Amino acid sequence: MRKLLLLPACFFISLFSFSQQSDFLSFRKKDRTIKTYFRGMLIEFIHLNGSAVNGVIEKIYNDTIYMIQYDVRMSPTPWGTNVQDTIGHYDLQFHYKEIAAIPKPPKAFEFIRNGTLFMIGGGGYAFLHTFNGLIQKRKIYPSTLAISGGVAVLGFTMRKLRKYYYPVGKKYKMEYIKMSSPQK
């Protein structure tokens, strides 16, 4: 008897579990997909006017991204600490062609890749060499200052040349994939 009831129950459960896919966005480099954006996902991008936009995708329909952006701020507690609190939310909508760039996800050892370690190391060594030379009344070598300054300048150059986003255009494309049927 249980086996006889199990078959219709599985049929009705599977009937409710199938639903139509909503439209989605595919961020691609030539023919390779880098990231896909669906309903309910967090999206972060640079708008055409240069402002950064982030929020949760509510739906994607007719080339438009409907999203909610939450205003989260730190609020004081009675115990003298701070806690994050949601002040409000904003309903936003953008056409998918208004996306100018997508931020790159940070990689491992980003502080070395972007030159921060070289700037801190070069500047710190120059400061310590000068400080120790003045305190101990020893000679301050200009060659040491030049080398440490060169390392700091190398780090600064690395930071300026580092790309922190994928620009949408020739190489990278944002594609709208329509999955929903046209409504009457």
C-alpha positions in Angstrom: 0.0 0.0 0.0 2.9 2.4 0.8 4.5 1.8 -2.5 1.3 2.5 -4.3 0.9 5.9 -2.5 4.6 6.7 -2.9 4.4 6.9 -6.7 1.7 9.6 -6.9 3.3 11.5 -4.1 6.6 11.6 -6.0 4.8 12.7 -9.2 3.1 15.7 -7.4 6.3 16.7 -5.7 8.2 16.7 -9.0 5.4 18.7 -10.6 5.8 21.5 -8.2 9.6 21.5 -8.3 9.8 22.2 -12.0 9.6 25.9 -12.9 10.5 28.1 -15.8 13.9 29.6 -15.8 14.1 33.4 -15.7 16.2 35.4 -18.0 19.9 35.8 -17.1 23.1 37.7 -17.9 26.3 36.1 -19.1 29.6 37.9 -18.8 31.9 36.6 -21.4 35.4 36.9 -22.8 35.2 36.0 -26.5 33.6 32.5 -26.3 34.4 31.8 -22.7 31.9 32.6 -19.9 33.5 34.3 -16.9 30.4 34.7 -14.7 26.7 34.2 -15.0 24.1 36.4 -13.2 20.7 34.9 -12.1 17.8 36.1 -10.0 18.8 36.3 -6.3 22.5 36.7 -7.0 24.6 39.6 -5.8 25.8 41.8 -8.7 28.4 44.5 -8.6 29.4 46.7 -11.6 30.6 50.1 -12.7 27.8 52.2 -14.4 28.5 54.2 -17.6 28.6 57.4 -15.5 31.4 55.9 -13.4 29.5 55.2 -10.2 29.8 51.8 -8.5 26.5 49.9 -8.2 25.9 46.7 -6.1 22.8 44.9 -5.0 20.8 41.7 -5.2 19.1 40.8 -8.5 15.3 40.7 -8.1 14.6 39.7 -11.7 16.0 40.1 -15.2 13.4 40.7 -17.8 13.2 42.5 -21.2 16.9 43.5 -21.2 16.5 45.2 -17.8 18.1 44.2 -14.4 15.7 44.8 -11.5 17.7 44.9 -8.3 17.5 45.9 -4.6 20.3 47.9 -3.1 20.5 47.8 0.7 21.8 50.8 2.7 23.8 49.2 5.5 25.4 51.3 8.2 27.1 50.9 11.5 24.9 51.7 14.5 26.0 52.0 18.1 24.7 49.6 20.8 24.0 50.3 24.5 27.2 48.4 25.3 29.5 50.9 23.4 30.1 48.7 20.4 28.9 49.0 16.8 26.8 46.6 14.8 25.7 46.6 11.1 22.2 47.7 10.6 20.1 48.0 7.4 18.8 51.6 7.2 16.7 51.0 4.1 16.6 49.6 0.6 16.3 51.0 -2.9 14.7 49.5 -5.9 16.9 50.1 -8.9 16.6 49.1 -12.6 19.3 49.3 -15.3 19.5 48.2 -18.9 22.2 45.6 -19.2 24.0 47.8 -21.7 24.5 50.5 -19.0 27.2 48.2 -17.4 30.6 49.7 -18.2 32.8 47.3 -16.2 32.7 44.4 -13.8 35.2 44.4 -10.9 37.8 41.6 -10.9 37.6 39.2 -7.9 40.7 39.5 -5.7 43.3 36.8 -6.1 45.7 35.3 -3.6 48.5 37.6 -2.5 46.8 40.7 -4.0 49.0 43.0 -1.8 52.1 41.7 -3.6 50.4 41.9 -7.1 49.2 45.4 -6.7 52.5 46.8 -5.4 51.5 47.6 -1.8 54.3 45.4 -0.3 56.9 47.1 -2.5 55.7 50.6 -1.5 55.7 49.7 2.2 59.0 47.9 2.0 60.8 50.6 0.0 59.5 53.5 2.0 60.0 51.7 5.3 63.6 50.8 4.6 64.4 54.4 3.5 62.8 55.7 6.7 64.6 53.2 8.9 68.0 53.8 7.2 67.6 57.6 7.6 66.3 57.3 11.2 69.1 54.9 12.3 71.7 57.1 10.6 70.5 60.2 12.5 70.1 58.4 15.9 73.4 56.5 15.7 75.3 59.4 14.0 76.3 57.2 11.1 76.6 58.0 7.4 73.4 57.9 5.4 74.2 56.3 2.1 72.4 58.0 -0.9 72.7 54.7 -2.9 70.6 52.9 -0.2 68.0 55.6 -0.3 68.0 55.5 -4.1 67.5 51.7 -4.2 64.7 51.8 -1.5 63.1 54.7 -3.3 63.2 52.8 -6.5 61.5 49.8 -4.9 58.8 52.2 -3.6 58.4 53.7 -7.1 58.2 50.3 -8.6 55.3 49.4 -6.2 53.5 52.7 -7.1 53.9 51.9 -10.8 52.6 48.4 -10.2 49.5 49.8 -8.5 48.8 52.3 -11.3 49.2 49.7 -14.0 47.0 47.0 -12.3 43.6 46.6 -13.8 40.9 46.2 -11.1 38.0 45.6 -13.4 37.0 44.0 -16.7 35.9 46.7 -19.1 32.8 45.8 -21.2 33.5 46.4 -24.8 35.7 44.7 -27.5 37.3 42.0 -25.4 34.6 41.4 -22.7 30.9 41.3 -23.4 27.7 41.2 -21.3 25.0 39.2 -23.0 21.4 39.0 -22.2 19.9 35.5 -22.5 16.2 35.4 -22.8 14.6 32.3 -21.3 11.1 33.5 -20.6 8.3 33.3 -23.1 6.9 36.6 -24.4 3.9 37.8 -22.4 0.7 39.0 -24.1 
